[in-house]
Structures are given as structure tokens and as C-alpha cells.
Amino acid sequence: MSHTDAEWRAMLSPAAYTVLRQQGTEVPFSSKLDYETRKGIYACAGCALPVYASATKYDSHTGWPSFWQPLPKGIAETVDNSFGMQRTEVHCSRCGGHLGHVFPDGPQPTGLRYCMNGVALTFTASA
């Protein structure tokens, strides 16, 4: 999936564009999705691909929605050497939008913390 920069700007809010297309980071504790507790699916705000299930969400106390496991084929990872450190960037496997980063300090069973920008996600509640 690809769009021109102008198309992305027209499709996304300014905040979502900054995160998804320019690898920005939203202010911690600013996303309502950090506080979301209902059952449902989190999808990429750029292309609606399901990326996380609520069953894997937990409160990491970091200020961003966090998950211990993505949905199959929902994300891809790349090395991020910005800010003088090496991290693992998480992006949507379909549109390439930046979602956040993954860290090795999460809960079991994976021990991973997928720390996502809420503005890069949408949430659909399920019954």
C-alpha cells in the first residue's frame, strides 16, 4: 500500500501523520487508548490493518498503549539508530506506518513490551 505524501497528509490528522509517516512520538499519557480496557482490536490508523488484540494489552505505566504480543502478520520490525541508541522500531506490515518500538522489559509469556503511539492506532470494541 502506498500513497503520496500529499495523500497521507489529507488522510491523517496532523498528529497521526507526524507519528505514522515521520516516525514521531506522541506525548506520554496523552492517548485515550492508553486507558482503554474494553475487549477489541487495535488497528493501524493509516490502513486499518489489525495489529494487536486487547487480550495482549497491559498497563506498562509508561504513558503509551503497551502490548506483549502483536497479531500474526500485523507488524514488521526494523533497527532504529536515532537518538544515539539502538532500538527496534515497529511499523505496520501493510502501509509501513511507524507505530512505536519494542523493548525486552515486558511481561511473560514473551517478555516484550510493544510500546505504541495511540495516535497511530484505532480501536474497535468487540462483544
N, CA, C and O atoms as a Tinker XYZ file with bonds, in Angstrom:
   508  protein
     1  N      0.845000   -1.170000    0.000000    73     2
     2  CA     0.000000    0.000000    0.000000    64     1     3
     3  C      0.892000    1.235000    0.000000    63     2     4     5
     4  O      1.799000    1.361000    0.822000    81     3
     5  N      0.627000    2.124000   -0.915000    73     3     6
     6  CA     1.416000    3.357000   -0.931000    64     5     7
     7  C      0.536000    4.526000   -1.344000    63     6     8     9
     8  O     -0.408000    4.390000   -2.122000    81     7
     9  N      0.883000    5.662000   -0.798000    73     7    10
    10  CA     0.217000    6.920000   -1.131000    64     9    11
    11  C      1.301000    7.977000   -1.259000    63    10    12    13
    12  O      2.405000    7.811000   -0.740000    81    11
    13  N      0.987000    9.046000   -1.941000    73    11    14
    14  CA     1.919000   10.160000   -1.985000    64    13    15
    15  C      1.901000   10.844000   -0.626000    63    14    16    17
    16  O      1.000000   10.631000    0.185000    81    15
    17  N      2.903000   11.659000   -0.399000    73    15    18
    18  CA     2.944000   12.407000    0.857000    64    17    19
    19  C      1.705000   13.280000    1.004000    63    18    20    21
    20  O      1.142000   13.376000    2.094000    81    19
    21  N      1.280000   13.909000   -0.069000    73    19    22
    22  CA     0.081000   14.757000   -0.030000    64    21    23
    23  C     -1.161000   13.935000    0.320000    63    22    24    25
    24  O     -2.015000   14.400000    1.076000    81    23
    25  N     -1.268000   12.728000   -0.219000    73    23    26
    26  CA    -2.409000   11.866000    0.104000    64    25    27
    27  C     -2.398000   11.472000    1.579000    63    26    28    29
    28  O     -3.439000   11.492000    2.236000    81    27
    29  N     -1.207000   11.110000    2.109000    73    27    30
    30  CA    -1.114000   10.770000    3.539000    64    29    31
    31  C     -1.537000   11.959000    4.389000    63    30    32    33
    32  O     -2.291000   11.797000    5.348000    81    31
    33  N     -1.060000   13.149000    4.050000    73    31    34
    34  CA    -1.416000   14.354000    4.817000    64    33    35
    35  C     -2.922000   14.593000    4.805000    63    34    36    37
    36  O     -3.491000   15.006000    5.816000    81    35
    37  N     -3.567000   14.341000    3.680000    73    35    38
    38  CA    -5.014000   14.538000    3.570000    64    37    39
    39  C     -5.790000   13.469000    4.325000    63    38    40    41
    40  O     -6.874000   13.741000    4.841000    81    39
    41  N     -5.253000   12.263000    4.394000    73    39    42
    42  CA    -5.938000   11.134000    5.029000    64    41    43
    43  C     -5.832000   11.135000    6.554000    63    42    44    45
    44  O     -6.743000   10.673000    7.241000    81    43
    45  N     -4.729000   11.649000    7.079000    73    43    46
    46  CA    -4.428000   11.535000    8.505000    64    45    47
    47  C     -4.536000   12.871000    9.226000    63    46    48    49
    48  O     -4.385000   13.931000    8.619000    81    47
    49  N     -4.797000   12.808000   10.523000    73    47    50
    50  CA    -4.723000   14.021000   11.336000    64    49    51
    51  C     -3.261000   14.468000   11.369000    63    50    52    53
    52  O     -2.371000   13.659000   11.109000    81    51
    53  N     -2.997000   15.727000   11.681000    73    51    54
    54  CA    -1.597000   16.168000   11.775000    64    53    55
    55  C     -0.774000   15.327000   12.756000    63    54    56    57
    56  O      0.380000   15.005000   12.471000    81    55
    57  N     -1.348000   14.974000   13.893000    73    55    58
    58  CA    -0.619000   14.164000   14.881000    64    57    59
    59  C     -0.338000   12.766000   14.351000    63    58    60    61
    60  O      0.769000   12.250000   14.511000    81    59
    61  N     -1.338000   12.147000   13.719000    73    59    62
    62  CA    -1.147000   10.803000   13.157000    64    61    63
    63  C     -0.129000   10.836000   12.026000    63    62    64    65
    64  O      0.675000    9.912000   11.898000    81    63
    65  N     -0.147000   11.871000   11.210000    73    63    66
    66  CA     0.828000   11.995000   10.129000    64    65    67
    67  C      2.243000   12.081000   10.703000    63    66    68    69
    68  O      3.149000   11.406000   10.214000    81    67
    69  N      2.438000   12.895000   11.724000    73    67    70
    70  CA     3.761000   13.054000   12.334000    64    69    71
    71  C      4.292000   11.723000   12.853000    63    70    72    73
    72  O      5.468000   11.413000   12.664000    81    71
    73  N      3.449000   10.943000   13.498000    73    71    74
    74  CA     3.894000    9.650000   14.042000    64    73    75
    75  C      4.037000    8.610000   12.940000    63    74    76    77
    76  O      5.105000    8.018000   12.783000    81    75
    77  N      2.979000    8.382000   12.177000    73    75    78
    78  CA     2.977000    7.302000   11.190000    64    77    79
    79  C      3.943000    7.520000   10.032000    63    78    80    81
    80  O      4.590000    6.572000    9.589000    81    79
    81  N      4.051000    8.733000    9.539000    73    79    82
    82  CA     4.842000    8.979000    8.335000    64    81    83
    83  C      6.203000    9.615000    8.614000    63    82    84    85
    84  O      7.092000    9.554000    7.765000    81    83
    85  N      6.384000   10.233000    9.806000    73    83    86
    86  CA     7.646000   10.898000   10.109000    64    85    87
    87  C      8.331000   10.328000   11.346000    63    86    88    89
    88  O      9.265000   10.936000   11.870000    81    87
    89  N      7.879000    9.174000   11.818000    73    87    90
    90  CA     8.457000    8.486000   12.967000    64    89    91
    91  C      8.471000    9.353000   14.228000    63    90    92    93
    92  O      9.407000    9.288000   15.025000    81    91
    93  N      7.433000   10.155000   14.399000    73    91    94
    94  CA     7.313000   10.975000   15.602000    64    93    95
    95  C      6.860000   10.149000   16.796000    63    94    96    97
    96  O      6.591000    8.953000   16.683000    81    95
    97  N      6.783000   10.810000   17.931000    73    95    98
    98  CA     6.309000   10.172000   19.164000    64    97    99
    99  C      5.312000   11.113000   19.826000    63    98   100   101
   100  O      5.572000   12.309000   19.964000    81    99
   101  N      4.174000   10.569000   20.232000    73    99   102
   102  CA     3.196000   11.412000   20.912000    64   101   103
   103  C      3.617000   11.624000   22.362000    63   102   104   105
   104  O      4.433000   10.873000   22.897000    81   103
   105  N      3.064000   12.632000   22.980000    73   103   106
   106  CA     3.355000   12.943000   24.379000    64   105   107
   107  C      2.847000   11.799000   25.257000    63   106   108   109
   108  O      1.715000   11.348000   25.079000    81   107
   109  N      3.666000   11.320000   26.207000    73   107   110
   110  CA     3.202000   10.233000   27.077000    64   109   111
   111  C      1.953000   10.639000   27.862000    63   110   112   113
   112  O      1.782000   11.804000   28.222000    81   111
   113  N      1.092000    9.663000   28.117000    73   111   114
   114  CA    -0.162000    9.821000   28.863000    64   113   115
   115  C     -1.187000   10.704000   28.143000    63   114   116   117
   116  O     -2.150000   11.157000   28.762000    81   115
   117  N     -0.988000   10.955000   26.839000    73   115   118
   118  CA    -1.920000   11.807000   26.103000    64   117   119
   119  C     -2.957000   11.022000   25.307000    63   118   120   121
   120  O     -3.942000   11.601000   24.848000    81   119
   121  N     -2.759000    9.732000   25.136000    73   119   122
   122  CA    -3.662000    8.936000   24.305000    64   121   123
   123  C     -4.763000    8.283000   25.137000    63   122   124   125
   124  O     -4.496000    7.649000   26.158000    81   123
   125  N     -5.994000    8.447000   24.684000    73   123   126
   126  CA    -7.111000    7.771000   25.349000    64   125   127
   127  C     -6.979000    6.252000   25.233000    63   126   128   129
   128  O     -7.527000    5.521000   26.057000    81   127
   129  N     -6.253000    5.770000   24.209000    73   127   130
   130  CA    -6.082000    4.324000   24.060000    64   129   131
   131  C     -5.186000    3.729000   25.140000    63   130   132   133
   132  O     -5.228000    2.522000   25.378000    81   131
   133  N     -4.378000    4.555000   25.796000    73   131   134
   134  CA    -3.577000    4.069000   26.916000    64   133   135
   135  C     -4.488000    3.602000   28.042000    63   134   136   137
   136  O     -4.127000    2.710000   28.809000    81   135
   137  N     -5.664000    4.202000   28.140000    73   135   138
   138  CA    -6.609000    3.903000   29.221000    64   137   139
   139  C     -7.742000    2.974000   28.787000    63   138   140   141
   140  O     -8.615000    2.648000   29.591000    81   139
   141  N     -7.736000    2.549000   27.532000    73   139   142
   142  CA    -8.793000    1.673000   27.010000    64   141   143
   143  C     -8.693000    0.289000   27.647000    63   142   144   145
   144  O     -7.617000   -0.308000   27.666000    81   143
   145  N     -9.819000   -0.228000   28.173000    73   143   146
   146  CA    -9.818000   -1.539000   28.833000    64   145   147
   147  C    -10.827000   -2.521000   28.239000    63   146   148   149
   148  O    -10.906000   -3.665000   28.686000    81   147
   149  N    -11.592000   -2.095000   27.246000    73   147   150
   150  CA   -12.579000   -2.999000   26.656000    64   149   151
   151  C    -11.902000   -4.040000   25.767000    63   150   152   153
   152  O    -10.766000   -3.864000   25.326000    81   151
   153  N    -12.627000   -5.121000   25.517000    73   151   154
   154  CA   -12.159000   -6.134000   24.580000    64   153   155
   155  C    -12.302000   -5.587000   23.163000    63   154   156   157
   156  O    -13.263000   -4.885000   22.847000    81   155
   157  N    -11.330000   -5.921000   22.318000    73   155   158
   158  CA   -11.412000   -5.477000   20.947000    64   157   159
   159  C    -10.091000   -5.600000   20.215000    63   158   160   161
   160  O     -9.167000   -6.278000   20.664000    81   159
   161  N    -10.027000   -4.932000   19.087000    73   159   162
   162  CA    -8.860000   -4.996000   18.202000    64   161   163
   163  C     -8.308000   -3.593000   17.964000    63   162   164   165
   164  O     -9.054000   -2.637000   17.749000    81   163
   165  N     -6.990000   -3.500000   18.009000    73   163   166
   166  CA    -6.267000   -2.272000   17.684000    64   165   167
   167  C     -5.725000   -2.428000   16.272000    63   166   168   169
   168  O     -5.105000   -3.438000   15.937000    81   167
   169  N     -5.965000   -1.419000   15.456000    73   167   170
   170  CA    -5.541000   -1.471000   14.052000    64   169   171
   171  C     -4.677000   -0.261000   13.725000    63   170   172   173
   172  O     -4.698000    0.743000   14.437000    81   171
   173  N     -3.929000   -0.369000   12.654000    73   171   174
   174  CA    -3.120000    0.745000   12.166000    64   173   175
   175  C     -4.051000    1.885000   11.741000    63   174   176   177
   176  O     -5.008000    1.659000   11.001000    81   175
   177  N     -3.776000    3.090000   12.201000    73   175   178
   178  CA    -4.595000    4.247000   11.842000    64   177   179
   179  C     -4.369000    4.666000   10.396000    63   178   180   181
   180  O     -5.154000    5.445000    9.856000    81   179
   181  N     -3.327000    4.173000    9.766000    73   179   182
   182  CA    -3.046000    4.526000    8.386000    64   181   183
   183  C     -3.775000    3.666000    7.371000    63   182   184   185
   184  O     -4.175000    4.150000    6.312000    81   183
   185  N     -3.949000    2.374000    7.697000    73   183   186
   186  CA    -4.552000    1.482000    6.691000    64   185   187
   187  C     -5.561000    0.485000    7.258000    63   186   188   189
   188  O     -6.100000   -0.335000    6.514000    81   187
   189  N     -5.821000    0.543000    8.556000    73   187   190
   190  CA    -6.819000   -0.294000    9.228000    64   189   191
   191  C     -6.420000   -1.769000    9.373000    63   190   192   193
   192  O     -7.270000   -2.599000    9.694000    81   191
   193  N     -5.159000   -2.108000    9.145000    73   191   194
   194  CA    -4.717000   -3.490000    9.350000    64   193   195
   195  C     -4.734000   -3.805000   10.848000    63   194   196   197
   196  O     -4.129000   -3.065000   11.623000    81   195
   197  N     -5.403000   -4.874000   11.280000    73   195   198
   198  CA    -5.367000   -5.257000   12.691000    64   197   199
   199  C     -3.937000   -5.608000   13.118000    63   198   200   201
   200  O     -3.266000   -6.402000   12.459000    81   199
   201  N     -3.475000   -5.011000   14.225000    73   199   202
   202  CA    -2.101000   -5.228000   14.659000    64   201   203
   203  C     -1.974000   -5.788000   16.083000    63   202   204   205
   204  O     -0.988000   -6.458000   16.390000    81   203
   205  N     -2.959000   -5.522000   16.955000    73   203   206
   206  CA    -2.912000   -6.028000   18.339000    64   205   207
   207  C     -4.309000   -6.379000   18.820000    63   206   208   209
   208  O     -5.289000   -5.743000   18.431000    81   207
   209  N     -4.393000   -7.386000   19.658000    73   207   210
   210  CA    -5.648000   -7.749000   20.313000    64   209   211
   211  C     -5.622000   -7.242000   21.748000    63   210   212   213
   212  O     -4.566000   -7.206000   22.379000    81   211
   213  N     -6.768000   -6.854000   22.256000    73   211   214
   214  CA    -6.846000   -6.348000   23.626000    64   213   215
   215  C     -6.381000   -7.381000   24.652000    63   214   216   217
   216  O     -5.950000   -7.012000   25.744000    81   215
   217  N     -6.463000   -8.654000   24.320000    73   215   218
   218  CA    -6.040000   -9.707000   25.253000    64   217   219
   219  C     -4.542000   -9.633000   25.566000    63   218   220   221
   220  O     -4.089000  -10.193000   26.564000    81   219
   221  N     -3.773000   -8.943000   24.712000    73   219   222
   222  CA    -2.329000   -8.831000   24.948000    64   221   223
   223  C     -1.927000   -7.435000   25.424000    63   222   224   225
   224  O     -0.737000   -7.139000   25.530000    81   223
   225  N     -2.898000   -6.582000   25.710000    73   223   226
   226  CA    -2.618000   -5.223000   26.199000    64   225   227
   227  C     -2.436000   -5.263000   27.710000    63   226   228   229
   228  O     -3.087000   -6.038000   28.410000    81   227
   229  N     -1.545000   -4.419000   28.195000    73   227   230
   230  CA    -1.352000   -4.306000   29.646000    64   229   231
   231  C     -0.896000   -2.888000   29.981000    63   230   232   233
   232  O     -0.462000   -2.145000   29.101000    81   231
   233  N     -0.998000   -2.521000   31.253000    73   231   234
   234  CA    -0.578000   -1.188000   31.686000    64   233   235
   235  C      0.893000   -1.230000   32.058000    63   234   236   237
   236  O      1.266000   -1.764000   33.103000    81   235
   237  N      1.725000   -0.663000   31.196000    73   235   238
   238  CA     3.174000   -0.660000   31.424000    64   237   239
   239  C      3.615000    0.535000   32.267000    63   238   240   241
   240  O      4.786000    0.643000   32.631000    81   239
   241  N      2.676000    1.433000   32.576000    73   239   242
   242  CA     2.961000    2.650000   33.351000    64   241   243
   243  C      3.974000    3.549000   32.648000    63   242   244   245
   244  O      4.693000    4.303000   33.304000    81   243
   245  N      4.035000    3.474000   31.316000    73   243   246
   246  CA     4.964000    4.299000   30.546000    64   245   247
   247  C      4.271000    5.490000   29.897000    63   246   248   249
   248  O      4.934000    6.436000   29.473000    81   247
   249  N      2.940000    5.451000   29.815000    73   247   250
   250  CA     2.211000    6.538000   29.179000    64   249   251
   251  C      1.809000    6.267000   27.746000    63   250   252   253
   252  O      1.245000    7.141000   27.088000    81   251
   253  N      2.090000    5.072000   27.250000    73   251   254
   254  CA     1.700000    4.680000   25.895000    64   253   255
   255  C      1.006000    3.322000   25.951000    63   254   256   257
   256  O      1.330000    2.507000   26.815000    81   255
   257  N      0.057000    3.060000   25.048000    73   255   258
   258  CA    -0.553000    1.729000   24.995000    64   257   259
   259  C      0.533000    0.673000   24.773000    63   258   260   261
   260  O      1.367000    0.811000   23.878000    81   259
   261  N      0.517000   -0.366000   25.581000    73   259   262
   262  CA     1.552000   -1.399000   25.505000    64   261   263
   263  C      0.929000   -2.784000   25.383000    63   262   264   265
   264  O     -0.129000   -3.063000   25.948000    81   263
   265  N      1.603000   -3.629000   24.643000    73   263   266
   266  CA     1.139000   -4.984000   24.357000    64   265   267
   267  C      2.315000   -5.936000   24.505000    63   266   268   269
   268  O      3.465000   -5.537000   24.323000    81   267
   269  N      2.035000   -7.193000   24.834000    73   267   270
   270  CA     3.128000   -8.159000   24.935000    64   269   271
   271  C      3.257000   -9.036000   23.694000    63   270   272   273
   272  O      4.175000   -9.850000   23.602000    81   271
   273  N      2.331000   -8.871000   22.730000    73   271   274
   274  CA     2.414000   -9.665000   21.501000    64   273   275
   275  C      1.554000   -9.042000   20.412000    63   274   276   277
   276  O      0.423000   -8.639000   20.683000    81   275
   277  N      2.066000   -8.953000   19.176000    73   275   278
   278  CA     1.244000   -8.460000   18.061000    64   277   279
   279  C      0.411000   -9.589000   17.461000    63   278   280   281
   280  O      0.622000  -10.766000   17.755000    81   279
   281  N     -0.532000   -9.203000   16.621000    73   279   282
   282  CA    -1.281000  -10.195000   15.849000    64   281   283
   283  C     -0.379000  -10.729000   14.735000    63   282   284   285
   284  O      0.509000  -10.017000   14.267000    81   283
   285  N     -0.598000  -11.970000   14.308000    73   283   286
   286  CA     0.210000  -12.533000   13.215000    64   285   287
   287  C      0.151000  -11.651000   11.962000    63   286   288   289
   288  O     -0.926000  -11.222000   11.546000    81   287
   289  N      1.299000  -11.390000   11.378000    73   287   290
   290  CA     1.449000  -10.636000   10.132000    64   289   291
   291  C      1.001000   -9.180000   10.234000    63   290   292   293
   292  O      0.832000   -8.519000    9.209000    81   291
   293  N      0.804000   -8.668000   11.454000    73   291   294
   294  CA     0.358000   -7.293000   11.614000    64   293   295
   295  C      1.467000   -6.266000   11.577000    63   294   296   297
   296  O      1.280000   -5.147000   11.101000    81   295
   297  N      2.624000   -6.655000   12.084000    73   295   298
   298  CA     3.713000   -5.682000   12.177000    64   297   299
   299  C      4.980000   -6.202000   11.511000    63   298   300   301
   300  O      5.111000   -7.388000   11.208000    81   299
   301  N      5.890000   -5.292000   11.298000    73   299   302
   302  CA     7.251000   -5.612000   10.884000    64   301   303
   303  C      8.171000   -4.801000   11.784000    63   302   304   305
   304  O      7.741000   -3.825000   12.401000    81   303
   305  N      9.427000   -5.199000   11.861000    73   303   306
   306  CA    10.381000   -4.531000   12.739000    64   305   307
   307  C     11.636000   -4.152000   11.959000    63   306   308   309
   308  O     12.054000   -4.869000   11.049000    81   307
   309  N     12.231000   -3.016000   12.325000    73   307   310
   310  CA    13.493000   -2.586000   11.754000    64   309   311
   311  C     14.359000   -2.001000   12.861000    63   310   312   313
   312  O     13.856000   -1.620000   13.918000    81   311
   313  N     15.649000   -1.934000   12.614000    73   311   314
   314  CA    16.575000   -1.336000   13.572000    64   313   315
   315  C     16.472000    0.184000   13.464000    63   314   316   317
   316  O     16.470000    0.737000   12.364000    81   315
   317  N     16.387000    0.847000   14.605000    73   315   318
   318  CA    16.289000    2.305000   14.686000    64   317   319
   319  C     17.488000    2.815000   15.471000    63   318   320   321
   320  O     17.605000    2.552000   16.668000    81   319
   321  N     18.378000    3.543000   14.807000    73   319   322
   322  CA    19.578000    4.073000   15.454000    64   321   323
   323  C     19.470000    5.565000   15.781000    63   322   324   325
   324  O     20.488000    6.230000   15.973000    81   323
   325  N     18.262000    6.085000   15.843000    73   323   326
   326  CA    18.093000    7.506000   16.144000    64   325   327
   327  C     18.361000    7.782000   17.624000    63   326   328   329
   328  O     18.345000    6.868000   18.449000    81   327
   329  N     18.600000    9.020000   17.939000    73   327   330
   330  CA    18.810000    9.475000   19.318000    64   329   331
   331  C     20.012000    8.831000   19.985000    63   330   332   333
   332  O     20.043000    8.704000   21.209000    81   331
   333  N     21.010000    8.419000   19.197000    73   331   334
   334  CA    22.244000    7.882000   19.752000    64   333   335
   335  C     22.115000    6.540000   20.446000    63   334   336   337
   336  O     22.965000    6.182000   21.261000    81   335
   337  N     21.067000    5.793000   20.137000    73   335   338
   338  CA    20.881000    4.466000   20.733000    64   337   339
   339  C     20.288000    3.534000   19.696000    63   338   340   341
   340  O     19.747000    3.980000   18.685000    81   339
   341  N     20.391000    2.245000   19.948000    73   339   342
   342  CA    19.788000    1.273000   19.038000    64   341   343
   343  C     18.518000    0.739000   19.659000    63   342   344   345
   344  O     18.521000    0.227000   20.779000    81   343
   345  N     17.422000    0.865000   18.911000    73   343   346
   346  CA    16.125000    0.353000   19.337000    64   345   347
   347  C     15.523000   -0.436000   18.186000    63   346   348   349
   348  O     16.034000   -0.410000   17.066000    81   347
   349  N     14.438000   -1.133000   18.473000    73   347   350
   350  CA    13.721000   -1.859000   17.432000    64   349   351
   351  C     12.420000   -1.132000   17.147000    63   350   352   353
   352  O     11.535000   -1.053000   17.999000    81   351
   353  N     12.317000   -0.598000   15.927000    73   351   354
   354  CA    11.113000    0.114000   15.510000    64   353   355
   355  C     10.053000   -0.886000   15.081000    63   354   356   357
   356  O     10.356000   -1.906000   14.463000    81   355
   357  N      8.815000   -0.582000   15.413000    73   355   358
   358  CA     7.675000   -1.388000   14.996000    64   357   359
   359  C      6.875000   -0.561000   13.996000    63   358   360   361
   360  O      6.530000    0.591000   14.257000    81   359
   361  N      6.588000   -1.163000   12.855000    73   359   362
   362  CA     5.762000   -0.476000   11.873000    64   361   363
   363  C      4.739000   -1.441000   11.288000    63   362   364   365
   364  O      4.895000   -2.659000   11.368000    81   363
   365  N      3.706000   -0.880000   10.708000    73   363   366
   366  CA     2.639000   -1.668000   10.085000    64   365   367
   367  C      3.204000   -2.446000    8.909000    63   366   368   369
   368  O      3.924000   -1.896000    8.075000    81   367
   369  N      2.875000   -3.716000    8.848000    73   367   370
   370  CA     3.407000   -4.548000    7.763000    64   369   371
   371  C      2.763000   -4.245000    6.414000    63   370   372   373
   372  O      3.300000   -4.637000    5.378000    81   371
   373  N      1.627000   -3.557000    6.407000    73   371   374
   374  CA     0.967000   -3.248000    5.132000    64   373   375
   375  C      1.356000   -1.866000    4.607000    63   374   376   377
   376  O      1.783000   -1.756000    3.458000    81   375
   377  N      1.222000   -0.826000    5.401000    73   375   378
   378  CA     1.479000    0.532000    4.885000    64   377   379
   379  C      2.827000    1.100000    5.324000    63   378   380   381
   380  O      3.237000    2.159000    4.849000    81   379
   381  N      3.515000    0.406000    6.224000    73   379   382
   382  CA     4.821000    0.867000    6.673000    64   381   383
   383  C      4.783000    1.974000    7.705000    63   382   384   385
   384  O      5.830000    2.496000    8.085000    81   383
   385  N      3.599000    2.342000    8.167000    73   383   386
   386  CA     3.475000    3.412000    9.157000    64   385   387
   387  C      4.177000    3.072000   10.463000    63   386   388   389
   388  O      4.092000    1.944000   10.949000    81   387
   389  N      4.869000    4.052000   11.026000    73   387   390
   390  CA     5.558000    3.894000   12.309000    64   389   391
   391  C      4.515000    3.797000   13.418000    63   390   392   393
   392  O      3.655000    4.668000   13.554000    81   391
   393  N      4.600000    2.728000   14.209000    73   391   394
   394  CA     3.667000    2.533000   15.312000    64   393   395
   395  C      4.314000    2.801000   16.666000    63   394   396   397
   396  O      3.666000    3.329000   17.570000    81   395
   397  N      5.574000    2.445000   16.809000    73   395   398
   398  CA     6.270000    2.607000   18.085000    64   397   399
   399  C      7.542000    1.789000   18.101000    63   398   400   401
   400  O      8.203000    1.628000   17.075000    81   399
   401  N      7.886000    1.268000   19.284000    73   399   402
   402  CA     9.101000    0.469000   19.452000    64   401   403
   403  C      8.799000   -0.727000   20.350000    63   402   404   405
   404  O      7.817000   -0.727000   21.093000    81   403
   405  N      9.647000   -1.737000   20.274000    73   403   406
   406  CA     9.521000   -2.908000   21.135000    64   405   407
   407  C     10.770000   -2.992000   22.010000    63   406   408   409
   408  O     11.892000   -2.777000   21.550000    81   407
   409  N     10.540000   -3.313000   23.292000    73   407   410
   410  CA    11.611000   -3.381000   24.279000    64   409   411
   411  C     11.562000   -4.727000   25.005000    63   410   412   413
   412  O     10.495000   -5.331000   25.114000    81   411
   413  N     12.704000   -5.197000   25.500000    73   411   414
   414  CA    12.762000   -6.515000   26.157000    64   413   415
   415  C     12.451000   -6.478000   27.656000    63   414   416   417
   416  O     13.034000   -7.244000   28.423000    81   415
   417  N     11.541000   -5.601000   28.080000    73   415   418
   418  CA    11.229000   -5.486000   29.508000    64   417   419
   419  C      9.740000   -5.667000   29.798000    63   418   420   421
   420  O      9.204000   -5.079000   30.738000    81   419
   421  N      9.085000   -6.483000   28.986000    73   419   422
   422  CA     7.652000   -6.701000   29.146000    64   421   423
   423  C      7.337000   -7.930000   29.973000    63   422   424   425
   424  O      8.239000   -8.618000   30.450000    81   423
   425  N      6.055000   -8.202000   30.141000    73   423   426
   426  CA     5.620000   -9.346000   30.945000    64   425   427
   427  C      5.738000  -10.671000   30.187000    63   426   428   429
   428  O      5.925000  -10.693000   28.970000    81   427
   429  N      5.629000  -11.728000   30.902000    73   427   430
   430  CA     5.574000  -13.051000   30.302000    64   429   431
   431  C      4.192000  -13.218000   29.671000    63   430   432   433
   432  O      3.247000  -12.602000   30.164000    81   431
   433  N      4.021000  -13.989000   28.642000    73   431   434
   434  CA     4.927000  -15.055000   28.242000    64   433   435
   435  C      6.023000  -14.646000   27.259000    63   434   436   437
   436  O      6.915000  -15.451000   26.992000    81   435
   437  N      5.994000  -13.427000   26.708000    73   435   438
   438  CA     7.000000  -13.067000   25.713000    64   437   439
   439  C      8.178000  -12.290000   26.292000    63   438   440   441
   440  O      9.282000  -12.337000   25.750000    81   439
   441  N      7.946000  -11.574000   27.394000    73   439   442
   442  CA     8.984000  -10.714000   27.952000    64   441   443
   443  C      9.192000   -9.445000   27.146000    63   442   444   445
   444  O     10.170000   -8.728000   27.358000    81   443
   445  N      8.271000   -9.158000   26.215000    73   443   446
   446  CA     8.403000   -7.995000   25.341000    64   445   447
   447  C      7.361000   -6.932000   25.682000    63   446   448   449
   448  O      6.260000   -7.235000   26.142000    81   447
   449  N      7.743000   -5.676000   25.441000    73   447   450
   450  CA     6.828000   -4.545000   25.611000    64   449   451
   451  C      6.762000   -3.805000   24.284000    63   450   452   453
   452  O      7.683000   -3.073000   23.919000    81   451
   453  N      5.659000   -4.004000   23.566000    73   451   454
   454  CA     5.405000   -3.282000   22.338000    64   453   455
   455  C      4.765000   -1.958000   22.745000    63   454   456   457
   456  O      3.569000   -1.903000   23.034000    81   455
   457  N      5.552000   -0.909000   22.767000    73   455   458
   458  CA     5.151000    0.404000   23.239000    64   457   459
   459  C      4.695000    1.225000   22.033000    63   458   460   461
   460  O      5.519000    1.677000   21.238000    81   459
   461  N      3.385000    1.415000   21.902000    73   459   462
   462  CA     2.815000    2.000000   20.700000    64   461   463
   463  C      2.316000    3.420000   20.932000    63   462   464   465
   464  O      1.909000    3.779000   22.037000    81   463
   465  N      2.353000    4.203000   19.893000    73   463   466
   466  CA     1.747000    5.534000   19.919000    64   465   467
   467  C      0.249000    5.374000   19.675000    63   466   468   469
   468  O     -0.159000    4.830000   18.649000    81   467
   469  N     -0.561000    5.843000   20.604000    73   467   470
   470  CA    -2.009000    5.697000   20.458000    64   469   471
   471  C     -2.552000    6.366000   19.217000    63   470   472   473
   472  O     -3.514000    5.873000   18.629000    81   471
   473  N     -1.967000    7.472000   18.800000    73   471   474
   474  CA    -2.441000    8.192000   17.625000    64   473   475
   475  C     -2.194000    7.398000   16.347000    63   474   476   477
   476  O     -2.791000    7.691000   15.312000    81   475
   477  N     -1.327000    6.405000   16.410000    73   475   478
   478  CA    -1.049000    5.555000   15.257000    64   477   479
   479  C     -1.997000    4.363000   15.175000    63   478   480   481
   480  O     -1.912000    3.553000   14.252000    81   479
   481  N     -2.904000    4.264000   16.154000    73   479   482
   482  CA    -3.817000    3.135000   16.230000    64   481   483
   483  C     -5.272000    3.595000   16.251000    63   482   484   485
   484  O     -5.578000    4.730000   16.615000    81   483
   485  N     -6.153000    2.693000   15.856000    73   483   486
   486  CA    -7.588000    2.857000   16.088000    64   485   487
   487  C     -8.018000    1.671000   16.926000    63   486   488   489
   488  O     -7.319000    0.658000   16.967000    81   487
   489  N     -9.152000    1.777000   17.594000    73   487   490
   490  CA    -9.664000    0.685000   18.418000    64   489   491
   491  C    -11.103000    0.407000   18.043000    63   490   492   493
   492  O    -11.913000    1.324000   17.906000    81   491
   493  N    -11.413000   -0.871000   17.879000    73   491   494
   494  CA   -12.775000   -1.311000   17.636000    64   493   495
   495  C    -13.133000   -2.312000   18.722000    63   494   496   497
   496  O    -12.519000   -3.374000   18.828000    81   495
   497  N    -14.128000   -1.970000   19.526000    73   495   498
   498  CA   -14.576000   -2.845000   20.608000    64   497   499
   499  C    -15.327000   -4.047000   20.043000    63   498   500   501
   500  O    -15.972000   -3.964000   18.997000    81   499
   501  N    -15.229000   -5.154000   20.752000    73   499   502
   502  CA   -15.958000   -6.364000   20.367000    64   501   503
   503  C    -16.870000   -6.776000   21.506000    63   502   504   505
   504  O    -16.700000   -6.340000   22.644000    81   503
   505  N    -17.836000   -7.617000   21.188000    73   503   506
   506  CA   -18.806000   -8.051000   22.196000    64   505   507
   507  C    -18.207000   -9.029000   23.168000    63   506   508
   508  O    -18.892000   -9.491000   24.080000    81   507
